[in-house]
Amino acid sequence: MHGWIILDKPLGLGSTQGVSAVKRALRTAGFDASKRGIKVGHGGTLDPLATGVLPIAIGEATKLAGRMLDSDKVYDFTIAFGAQTDTLDLEGKVIAESDLRPTLAQVDAVLPRFTGSIEQVPPAYSALKVDGARAYDLARAGEDLVLAGRRVTVFELKPSPARGGGPAKLVEGVHHERSAGGAPPPPFAEGANDPQHRVDHAPHGQGSSGGRSDPMLRAGEELDRITLTAHVSKGTYIRSLARDIALALGTVGHVTMLRRTKAGPFTLSHAISLDKLAELGIARGLEQILLPLRAGLDDIPALPLSPDQAGLLRQGRVLIG
């Protein structure tokens, strides 16, 4: 069995757990990957608190997994304004707060600054290695890390159709202190680990955020949160992007939702749930959802050849016409 199974990864599941789920389904369907020497791997980590497209490579497709790691990705993500956490997600503790809320017009005006080739500082809470150790392990141990910036490309950045406003309820889930049990698990998120502080602003004259629940936002209405869509190159940290957007707006923020809608040529239209995966494994119907090897190459140009033309090409001949 060779090809791709695309999972719609649920919240809380790690990428390696997604691979394990596919291996279990293969065993159930009579394809024991370990006994048959069939390799199974994923084509790009999607962390536990993110959802969406997770390509799983099976057999010969694992040889293309590296290319999938280098592919562009598309994400939907929600920024909650007013609080920044050390992980820049809901799992971290608050390290900065602000009363300032941007308007939709201000968000629209600042987004072009984050489009194209940009310099981005990776988060301390990330899987990057520092002197052989994972950055998130060092950050959890209390080390103050500031990683070197690097160039990434944001091909497109725009408000999502469901871009949301509403009362500031999402920030209620932020941990102001870590539990007595210690640090949170390695996050899928990025964080800007500035020293703990509070950003104070003069009153903005619009009253509290409560009651701003109309989803049809006006340009001058203040936002507690907004959902954006980003088409990005490999190596782009969405939570670093969210952090920098909030700072450019004169406030702070963290990500409360992250969903990958596209990875290379694969989209949510190709993806299946874990329940459907298990169901098809039991029914021995995994072939129904197995995409061919070439599906992983659908986003590059291809030239169909006849058998004779292919033979000539292998001999180094020039094909004309």
RODO-2510 file (C-alpha; in nm, 4 decimals, decimal comma):
residues 321
     n   res          X          Y          Z
     1     m     0,0000     0,0000     0,0000
     2     h     0,1482     0,3323    -0,1107
     3     g    -0,0039     0,6793    -0,1057
     4     w    -0,1500     0,9450     0,1201
     5     i    -0,4193     0,9557     0,3853
     6     i    -0,5113     1,3093     0,4872
     7     l    -0,6389     1,3507     0,8419
     8     d    -0,8494     1,6341     0,9743
     9     k    -0,6560     1,6351     1,2995
    10     p    -0,8707     1,7076     1,6037
    11     l    -0,7817     1,9302     1,8954
    12     g    -0,5479     1,7677     2,1463
    13     l    -0,3967     1,5068     1,9155
    14     g    -0,0249     1,5209     1,8360
    15     s     0,1089     1,4545     1,4865
    16     t     0,2828     1,1327     1,5920
    17     q    -0,0455     1,0204     1,7466
    18     g    -0,2051     1,0807     1,4080
    19     v     0,0549     0,8516     1,2509
    20     s    -0,0212     0,5896     1,5173
    21     a    -0,3938     0,6139     1,4392
    22     v    -0,3247     0,5397     1,0720
    23     k    -0,1009     0,2456     1,1670
    24     r    -0,3812     0,1038     1,3839
    25     a    -0,6295     0,1411     1,0990
    26     l    -0,3866    -0,0349     0,8639
    27     r    -0,3490    -0,3248     1,1087
    28     t    -0,7247    -0,3508     1,1458
    29     a    -0,7605    -0,3576     0,7679
    30     g    -0,5033    -0,6357     0,7385
    31     f    -0,2031    -0,4219     0,6439
    32     d     0,0355    -0,4514     0,9375
    33     a     0,2885    -0,1823     0,8503
    34     s     0,5576    -0,3095     1,0884
    35     k     0,5400    -0,6698     0,9676
    36     r     0,5276    -0,5775     0,6008
    37     g     0,7984    -0,3154     0,6259
    38     i     0,5587    -0,0398     0,5217
    39     k     0,6784     0,2996     0,6389
    40     v     0,4281     0,5529     0,7721
    41     g     0,5050     0,9163     0,8537
    42     h     0,3543     1,2622     0,8521
    43     g     0,4235     1,5441     0,6104
    44     g     0,4523     1,8338     0,8520
    45     t     0,3959     1,8678     1,2253
    46     l     0,0632     2,0021     1,3425
    47     d     0,0772     2,0557     1,7159
    48     p    -0,1787     1,9262     1,9657
    49     l    -0,3747     2,2495     2,0103
    50     a    -0,4099     2,3053     1,6354
    51     t    -0,6554     2,1292     1,4063
    52     g    -0,6844     2,0591     1,0367
    53     v    -0,4890     1,9121     0,7472
    54     l    -0,2289     1,6525     0,8492
    55     p    -0,0892     1,4561     0,5515
    56     i     0,0079     1,0983     0,6404
    57     a     0,2494     0,9327     0,3971
    58     i     0,2343     0,5550     0,3505
    59     g     0,4947     0,3350     0,1832
    60     e     0,6712     0,5001    -0,1090
    61     a     0,4947     0,8283    -0,0299
    62     t     0,7278     0,8697     0,2686
    63     k     1,0011     0,9511     0,0155
    64     l     0,7995     1,2622    -0,0725
    65     a     0,7336     1,3648     0,2882
    66     g     1,0389     1,5925     0,2922
    67     r     0,8956     1,7865     0,0024
    68     m     0,5703     1,8239     0,1945
    69     l     0,7635     1,9713     0,4878
    70     d     0,8948     2,2401     0,2530
    71     s     0,5540     2,3239     0,1060
    72     d     0,3405     2,6326     0,1622
    73     k     0,0657     2,6185     0,4233
    74     v    -0,2629     2,8030     0,4765
    75     y    -0,3995     2,8688     0,8256
    76     d    -0,7041     3,0274     0,9829
    77     f    -0,6236     3,1737     1,3237
    78     t    -0,7918     3,3912     1,5837
    79     i    -0,6105     3,6628     1,7792
    80     a    -0,7610     3,7671     2,1129
    81     f    -0,6453     4,1186     2,1977
    82     g    -0,5634     4,2434     2,5468
    83     a    -0,3377     3,9706     2,6864
    84     q    -0,0089     3,8156     2,5762
    85     t     0,1017     3,4827     2,7182
    86     d     0,4488     3,3344     2,7324
    87     t     0,3434     3,0677     2,4810
    88     l     0,1137     3,2997     2,2840
    89     d    -0,1708     3,0521     2,3183
    90     l    -0,4259     2,9637     2,5830
    91     e    -0,1847     2,7293     2,7627
    92     g     0,0595     2,9932     2,8812
    93     k     0,0590     3,2453     3,1620
    94     v    -0,0075     3,6133     3,1009
    95     i     0,3087     3,8211     3,0689
    96     a     0,1560     4,1438     2,9337
    97     e    -0,1859     4,3090     2,9255
    98     s    -0,3398     4,6075     2,7520
    99     d    -0,6747     4,7858     2,7622
   100     l    -0,6360     4,9008     2,4035
   101     r    -0,8484     4,7361     2,1358
   102     p    -0,7944     4,7974     1,7628
   103     t    -1,0638     4,8705     1,5094
   104     l    -1,1223     4,6680     1,1971
   105     a    -0,9951     4,9599     0,9897
   106     q    -0,6713     4,9626     1,1900
   107     v    -0,6276     4,5875     1,1425
   108     d    -0,6867     4,6185     0,7689
   109     a    -0,4312     4,9004     0,7525
   110     v    -0,1558     4,7093     0,9334
   111     l    -0,1814     4,3714     0,7579
   112     p     0,0137     4,4785     0,4452
   113     r     0,3172     4,5332     0,6703
   114     f     0,3191     4,1589     0,7360
   115     t     0,2827     4,0478     0,3745
   116     g     0,5751     3,9454     0,1553
   117     s     0,9236     3,8616     0,2807
   118     i     0,9380     3,9532     0,6491
   119     e     1,1805     3,9122     0,9374
   120     q     1,0308     3,7007     1,2137
   121     v     1,1676     3,6117     1,5557
   122     p     1,0779     3,2502     1,6352
   123     p     0,9172     3,1837     1,9710
   124     a     1,1058     3,0515     2,2690
   125     y     0,8278     2,7956     2,3084
   126     s     0,9039     2,6116     1,9849
   127     a     1,0702     2,2912     1,8697
   128     l     1,3776     2,4736     1,7403
   129     k     1,7048     2,3470     1,8830
   130     v     1,9436     2,5605     2,0863
   131     d     2,2800     2,3937     2,1532
   132     g     2,1182     2,0552     2,0965
   133     a     1,8180     2,1139     2,3233
   134     r     1,4618     2,1977     2,2245
   135     a     1,3814     2,5624     2,2823
   136     y     1,0561     2,4807     2,4612
   137     d     1,2426     2,2584     2,7089
   138     l     1,4812     2,5428     2,7905
   139     a     1,1943     2,7915     2,8191
   140     r     1,0025     2,5604     3,0511
   141     a     1,3166     2,5292     3,2641
   142     g     1,3096     2,9055     3,3134
   143     e     1,5808     3,0122     3,0704
   144     d     1,5268     3,3520     2,9106
   145     l     1,5568     3,2793     2,5393
   146     v     1,5608     3,5243     2,2515
   147     l     1,6058     3,3374     1,9260
   148     a     1,7615     3,4893     1,6164
   149     g     1,5259     3,6335     1,3581
   150     r     1,4876     3,4754     1,0172
   151     r     1,3223     3,5505     0,6849
   152     v     0,9868     3,3941     0,6040
   153     t     0,7311     3,4718     0,3372
   154     v     0,3666     3,5575     0,3921
   155     f     0,2061     3,5267     0,0509
   156     e    -0,1356     3,6462     0,1636
   157     l    -0,2817     3,7734     0,4900
   158     k    -0,6427     3,8813     0,5191
   159     p    -0,9404     3,8814     0,7549
   160     s    -1,1365     3,5588     0,7399
   161     p    -1,5005     3,5784     0,6221
   162     a    -1,5955     3,4928     0,9819
   163     r    -1,3615     3,7507     1,1260
   164     g    -1,5480     3,8007     1,4485
   165     g    -1,5594     4,0703     1,7106
   166     g    -1,7665     4,0225     2,0186
   167     p    -1,7095     4,0331     2,3922
   168     a    -1,3662     3,9520     2,5281
   169     k    -1,4515     3,6061     2,6543
   170     l    -1,1720     3,4117     2,4888
   171     v    -0,9072     3,5594     2,7152
   172     e    -1,0818     3,4106     3,0174
   173     g    -0,9174     3,0772     2,9380
   174     v    -0,5664     3,2151     2,9775
   175     h    -0,3713     3,0875     3,2751
   176     h    -0,2432     3,3768     3,4855
   177     e    -0,0278     3,1318     3,6782
   178     r     0,1019     2,7885     3,5960
   179     s    -0,0503     2,5013     3,7875
   180     a     0,1369     2,3531     4,0797
   181     g     0,2122     2,0535     3,8608
   182     g     0,4536     2,2527     3,6486
   183     a     0,4723     2,3795     3,2943
   184     p     0,2217     2,3102     3,0188
   185     p     0,3002     2,0549     2,7479
   186     p     0,5184     2,1683     2,4568
   187     p     0,2847     2,4055     2,2763
   188     f     0,1987     2,4208     1,9150
   189     a     0,2160     2,7917     1,9677
   190     e     0,4824     3,0514     1,9547
   191     g     0,5499     3,3119     2,2196
   192     a     0,7412     3,6341     2,2597
   193     n     0,9116     3,5973     2,5945
   194     d     0,9515     3,9560     2,7026
   195     p     0,9811     4,0208     3,0760
   196     q     0,6470     4,0293     3,2507
   197     h     0,4906     4,3707     3,2182
   198     r     0,1684     4,5532     3,1594
   199     v     0,1048     4,7882     2,8707
   200     d    -0,1070     5,0784     2,9924
   201     h    -0,2989     5,3115     2,7654
   202     a    -0,5236     5,6094     2,8141
   203     p    -0,8963     5,5267     2,8132
   204     h    -1,0163     5,4874     2,4592
   205     g    -1,3503     5,6474     2,5226
   206     q    -1,5650     5,3689     2,3912
   207     g    -1,6582     5,2069     2,7185
   208     s    -1,5899     4,8441     2,8076
   209     s    -1,5740     4,5658     2,5532
   210     g    -1,8851     4,3987     2,6894
   211     g    -2,1786     4,3965     2,4526
   212     r    -1,9745     4,4142     2,1305
   213     s    -2,1380     4,1013     1,9966
   214     d    -2,2510     4,2005     1,6487
   215     p    -2,0639     3,9715     1,4039
   216     m    -2,1143     4,2260     1,1233
   217     l    -1,8326     4,4552     1,2227
   218     r    -1,8059     4,8216     1,1361
   219     a    -1,4686     4,9692     1,0442
   220     g    -1,4596     5,1908     1,3544
   221     e    -1,5810     4,9307     1,6008
   222     e    -1,3257     4,8077     1,8526
   223     l    -1,2362     4,4402     1,8405
   224     d    -1,1673     4,1957     2,1189
   225     r    -1,0610     3,9327     1,8688
   226     i    -1,0296     3,8765     1,4961
   227     t    -0,9875     3,5723     1,2740
   228     l    -0,7356     3,5938     0,9907
   229     t    -0,6293     3,3688     0,7047
   230     a    -0,2582     3,3400     0,6227
   231     h    -0,0866     3,1699     0,3281
   232     v     0,2728     3,1250     0,4406
   233     s     0,6042     2,9633     0,3539
   234     k     0,7618     2,6847     0,5547
   235     g     0,9090     2,7912     0,8866
   236     t     0,6505     3,0628     0,9519
   237     y     0,5274     3,0743     1,3110
   238     i     0,1652     3,1840     1,3183
   239     r     0,1828     3,2804     1,6843
   240     s     0,4821     3,4997     1,6225
   241     l     0,2820     3,6582     1,3416
   242     a    -0,0120     3,7136     1,5762
   243     r     0,2157     3,8605     1,8431
   244     d     0,3715     4,1045     1,5979
   245     i     0,0372     4,2100     1,4491
   246     a    -0,0964     4,2901     1,7963
   247     l     0,2164     4,4871     1,8861
   248     a     0,1948     4,6822     1,5597
   249     l    -0,1593     4,7761     1,6606
   250     g    -0,0325     4,9154     1,9913
   251     t    -0,1701     4,6328     2,2014
   252     v    -0,0899     4,2701     2,2844
   253     g    -0,2561     3,9446     2,1909
   254     h    -0,2449     3,5678     2,1806
   255     v    -0,3868     3,2980     1,9552
   256     t    -0,7016     3,1180     2,0645
   257     m    -0,7678     2,9129     1,7502
   258     l    -0,5400     2,7687     1,4830
   259     r    -0,6626     2,5538     1,1952
   260     r    -0,4557     2,4416     0,8979
   261     t    -0,6730     2,4402     0,5878
   262     k    -0,4061     2,3549     0,3301
   263     a    -0,0654     2,1849     0,3263
   264     g     0,1007     2,1670    -0,0132
   265     p    -0,1606     2,0318    -0,2561
   266     f    -0,3807     1,8889     0,0202
   267     t    -0,6857     2,0724     0,1557
   268     l    -0,9661     2,0020     0,4009
   269     s    -1,1667     1,8583     0,1103
   270     h    -0,9205     1,5654     0,1097
   271     a    -0,9274     1,5165     0,4876
   272     i    -1,1161     1,2624     0,6972
   273     s    -1,1903     1,2411     1,0678
   274     l    -1,0372     0,9872     1,3044
   275     d    -1,3790     0,8235     1,3433
   276     k    -1,4089     0,7774     0,9669
   277     l    -1,0534     0,6422     0,9551
   278     a    -1,1319     0,3823     1,2215
   279     e    -1,4608     0,2938     1,0526
   280     l    -1,2921     0,2312     0,7175
   281     g    -1,0187     0,0294     0,8873
   282     i    -1,2774    -0,2029     1,0374
   283     a    -1,4569    -0,2283     0,7024
   284     r    -1,1244    -0,2853     0,5242
   285     g    -1,2042     0,0076     0,3015
   286     l    -0,8965     0,2268     0,3435
   287     e    -0,8360     0,2157    -0,0316
   288     q    -1,1393     0,4437    -0,0641
   289     i    -0,9507     0,7288     0,0993
   290     l    -0,5953     0,6465    -0,0076
   291     l    -0,4692     0,9150    -0,2439
   292     p    -0,2101     0,8083    -0,5046
   293     l     0,1579     0,8924    -0,4839
   294     r     0,1227     1,1576    -0,7532
   295     a    -0,1286     1,3458    -0,5362
   296     g     0,1683     1,4737    -0,3380
   297     l     0,3044     1,6288    -0,6566
   298     d    -0,0158     1,7881    -0,7835
   299     d     0,1096     2,1410    -0,7209
   300     i     0,4051     2,1145    -0,9615
   301     p     0,3987     2,1151    -1,3449
   302     a     0,3787     1,7731    -1,5123
   303     l     0,4358     1,6585    -1,8700
   304     p     0,2544     1,3377    -1,9736
   305     l     0,4725     1,1046    -2,1846
   306     s     0,3972     0,7981    -2,3895
   307     p     0,5981     0,4817    -2,3113
   308     d     0,8128     0,5453    -2,6192
   309     q     0,8799     0,9051    -2,5175
   310     a     0,9667     0,7959    -2,1649
   311     g     1,2158     0,5465    -2,3058
   312     l     1,3810     0,8122    -2,5205
   313     l     1,4000     1,0502    -2,2250
   314     r     1,5727     0,7855    -2,0136
   315     q     1,8326     0,7551    -2,2889
   316     g     1,8995     1,1278    -2,2722
   317     r     1,7298     1,2019    -2,6033
   318     v     1,5714     1,5416    -2,6699
   319     l     1,1960     1,5268    -2,7180
   320     i     1,0549     1,7550    -2,9876
   321     g     0,6896     1,8439    -3,0270
***
